Amino acid sequence: MDSGGGEQLSLAAVRDQLIREEDSIVFALIERAKRPRNTPAYSAAAGGGSLAEFFVREAQVLHAKAGHYQKPEDVPFFSQDLPPPVFPTKGHPKVLHPFASSVCVNDAIWKMYFNELLPLFTADGDDGNYAETVALDFACLQALSRRIHCGKYVAEVKFRDAPQDYSPPIRAKDTNALMNLLTFTAVEEKVKKRVEKKARIFGQIVTLEDSAGKQDGDACDSHCKVDPKVLSKLYDMWVMPLTKDVEVEYLLRRLD
Ligand SMILES: O=C(O)C(=O)C[C@]1(C(=O)O)C=C[C@@H](O)C=C1
């Protein structure tokens, strides 16, 4: 994490980082929506996996060689046999419990993305641009995974701010109590409204004509590149629940 790491680890700084990650997610979905569903990219080929799986595996090898996946929030989808960085990497401040590196919900993100989310924001159809399509999927998956695994920092900062509240349920392994402690319904409502608004603003068709006095942000939802309601649903049903799963999983081992 860039702005939330090191000495400045605070709930405000970590939440700012989550807000910034929203931009990456909204833009990645807008980009993927340029292409139709292109389902052949997801069908198993004769040799085993799909083109999408092949692309993510191979792209991750390159990313690992370039020095990616060194930080707790950058978690690969296929972690086996990833090569070490070829070039020297700059270390990052170790602000989390060492167990952080084992917390991973990428299997759930993968299933959610391909089974639930893609059909919600891509048009039916097949234009044959499979290589481009899976590259765009990879960008979506990475942006979602990074945001969700930032939950490790949220959990750490919440624990540091109130160890007296978090320690008893951690010792009792009481996941429900932890989930209640770390949930802020008012914050979640704001997050959903904001991502919906970002989809409405970022996804407008921009022209030079002054179209009937419309202001920025007025774009009619049916003309947006991704339906803004899909963004609030994505956050409501999957992004925030999975972030909270990451937080709970991290906290359960925080006192080890
Ligand atoms: O901001 C927090 O406190 C978080 O834990 C992050 C988050 C989210 O995923 O956006 C998750 C749980 C809270 O209920 C509110 C928001």
The ligand as an SDF file (V2000), in Angstrom:
LIG
                    3D

 16 16  0  0  0  0  0  0  0  0999 V2000
  -13.7800    1.3160    5.8130 O   0  0  0  0  0  0  0  0  0  0  0  0
  -13.8200    0.3300    6.5600 C   0  0  0  0  0  0  0  0  0  0  0  0
  -13.9450    0.4320    7.7940 O   0  0  0  0  0  0  0  0  0  0  0  0
  -13.7400   -0.9990    5.9920 C   0  0  0  0  0  0  0  0  0  0  0  0
  -13.6460   -1.9620    6.7330 O   0  0  0  0  0  0  0  0  0  0  0  0
  -13.8550   -1.1810    4.5170 C   0  0  0  0  0  0  0  0  0  0  0  0
  -15.2920   -1.5030    4.1140 C   0  0  0  0  0  0  0  0  0  0  0  0
  -15.2650   -1.6390    2.5650 C   0  0  0  0  0  0  0  0  0  0  0  0
  -15.0210   -2.7560    2.0880 O   0  0  0  0  0  0  0  0  0  0  0  0
  -15.3940   -0.6030    1.9030 O   0  0  0  0  0  0  0  0  0  0  0  0
  -15.6790   -2.7870    4.7340 C   0  0  0  0  0  0  0  0  0  0  0  0
  -16.3680   -2.8370    5.8850 C   0  0  0  0  0  0  0  0  0  0  0  0
  -16.9890   -1.6440    6.5200 C   0  0  0  0  0  0  0  0  0  0  0  0
  -18.2790   -1.9360    6.9150 O   0  0  0  0  0  0  0  0  0  0  0  0
  -16.9160   -0.4620    5.6550 C   0  0  0  0  0  0  0  0  0  0  0  0
  -16.1970   -0.4190    4.5130 C   0  0  0  0  0  0  0  0  0  0  0  0
  1  2  2  0
  2  3  1  0
  2  4  1  0
  4  5  2  0
  4  6  1  0
  6  7  1  0
  7  8  1  0
  7 11  1  0
  7 16  1  0
  8  9  2  0
  8 10  1  0
 11 12  2  0
 12 13  1  0
 13 14  1  0
 13 15  1  0
 15 16  2  0
M  END
$$$$
